[in-house]
Amino acid sequence: MQNKMMAGFNDAHRILKPGGKAVYNMSLVDDSDNTKKWIELYLSLPDLPHNIRDKMKDASEWLAACKSAGFSKNKATKIYSELPAPDTEIFISEK
């Protein structure tokens, strides 16, 4: 996670009144076989930044970060599911 983002998140908790709440949205991955396939395909793309995998967080990692920042009651709600991954080993460029 980007250090500046986490510093801001920690500050958000610090300035909340006791019992205050924060609601936010976050794009996260889960560890389903379908998501793992999408990640494999994504990582097969050329010219990706070297640390892109480190920026992908699953819900349990994000909830742990929330707890570490001081938020005591955390939950993740899945709003939508991803499309089924294609049956291929790499993304195919149509030229």
N, C-alpha and C positions, 0 to 999 in steps of 0.2 A: 504494500500500500504506500501511496505517496506520503512522505513525512508531513508535508504541509496540510494535506487533507486530514490526517490523524491528529495533528496539533489543533486544527480547527474543531474537530469533533470533540476532543478533550475539553477545549474551551467552552463549547456549547454546553457540556455537562456542568462545568464549573459555574457558569452564570445562571443556570436554571435555579429557580426557587426550590426549596425542598418539596418533593412530591411532584415537581414539574415533569412535563412529558415532551418528548420529541417524536415527530412522525416524519419519516423520510422514505424515499424509494432508492433502491440500489439494484443494479443488474448483477445477479449472482449466477453461478452455475451449481448444478447438483451433481451427484455422482451416479446418475443413471447411465446405463449402457449407451443410450441415445446421446446424452450430453457428452460422454467420453468420445464417441465417434465424431461429433461436431468439433470437439477440441482437437482431435487428431487431424481432421481435415483442415481446420484453421491453421494449425501449426505447420501444415505441409506447404502453405503458401510461401513463395519466395519473398525475400526482403522484409521479413518481420523484424521488429526490434528484438535484440537478444534476450531481453528480460520480460517479454510479453506474457509468458506463462506465470511469472510471479505476480502479475497484476490480476489474474483470474482468481476470484475468491468464491468458495462455496459458502452456503448459509451458516454452517457451523463455525467456520473461520470468522465470518463477520459478526456473529453473535458473541464469540469470544472477545473480539475487539471491542464490542459495545460494553461487555462486562468489565473489561480491562480499563475502559474510559470512565467507569463508575456508574453506568446505567444498570439498575438492578433488575428490572423486569423487561425482558426482551423477547420478541417473537418475530418470526419471519412468516409472511403470508405470500404464497405463490399466487400471482395474479393471472398468469397465463403460462402455457407450456410451449416448448419449442416445436418446430416442425420436425417430422421424422428425418433423420439423416439419410442422405443418399447412399446407395450401395456401391461405393467406390472407395479406393484407397487414397486418392488425392483429388483436389478440385481440378476440374478440366476446363481449360480456357477455350472458349469458342471463338476462333478467328477465321 
